[in-house]
C-alpha cells in the first residue's frame, strides 16, 4: 500500500506518548492471505494506544512526504485514482491483542485540504469489534460518486475511542495487515 501511517491525531497533544506504531511487528502476522509458499512478508502492523488523558486516537495512512508530515496543504503529495476499482472496496485484516478492542476504519479524511482527497466527506465504517483472530473487513465504496474517488491521498485510517474498548483499559493494542483495494 503506497500510504504511510504518519497522520496521528487525538484530543491530546502528546501524540508520541499516546500512539505507537510498529510497522514490522512479527507477533502472529496474518497468514490467511499467505500463498502455498513462504509468505511475502512475516510482519504486520501493531498499533498501541496508551490512553492517559486521551479519549480518542486516530492514525491516517497518507501518500505524501512524512518529514515534515504532509496534510494536504501543498501540492507535494501523491494521489491515486480509485474510481476505476472493479469492486469498489477497501479491504483489510485486523485483530485485537486480547479481543474486545473496537476500531473504526476510514478513507479520505483530507477532503477539506486544498491538495487533499477528492472525497467531500470521509467514508467511515461502523464500529468494528475485534477478536484475537485475524478477520477480513471491507469498506464499501460503490455508492461513492466516481469523481470523489479520483484523487485520494488518505487511502486508509483507523480511529479508536477509549469508551468503546472492553473494560477500563489503560492501553489498547490491535493489529492490521493486508490492506488493499479491490
C-alpha positions, 0 to 999 in steps of 0.5 A: 500500500503506497500510504504511510501511517504518519497522520496521528491525531487525538484530543491530546497533544502528546501524540508520541506518548499516546500512539505507537506504531510498529510497522514490522511487528512479527507477533502472529502476522496474518497468514490467511492471505499467505500463498502455498509458499513462504509468505511475502512478508512475516510482519504486520502492523501493531498499533498501541494506544496508551490512553492517559488523558486521551479519549480518542486516537486516530492514525491516517495512512497518507501518500505524501512526504512524512518529514515534515508530515504532509496534510494536504496543504501543498501540492507535494503529495501523491494521489491515486485514482480509485474510481476505476476499482472493479469492486469498489472496496477497501479491504483489510485484516485486523485483530485485537491483542486480547479481543474486545478492542473496537476500531473504526476504519476510514478513507479520505479524511483530507477532503477539506485540504486544498491538495487533499482527497477528492472525497467531500466527506470521509467514508467511515465504517461502523464500529468494528469489534475485534477478536484475537483472530485475524478477520477480513473487513471491507469498506464499501465504496460503490455508492461513492460518486466516481469523481470523489474517488479520483484523487485520494491521498488518505487511502486508509485510517483507523480511529479508536475511542477509549469508551468503546474498548472492553473494560477500563483499559489503560492501553489498547493494542490491535493489529492490521495487515493486508490492506488493499483495494479491490 
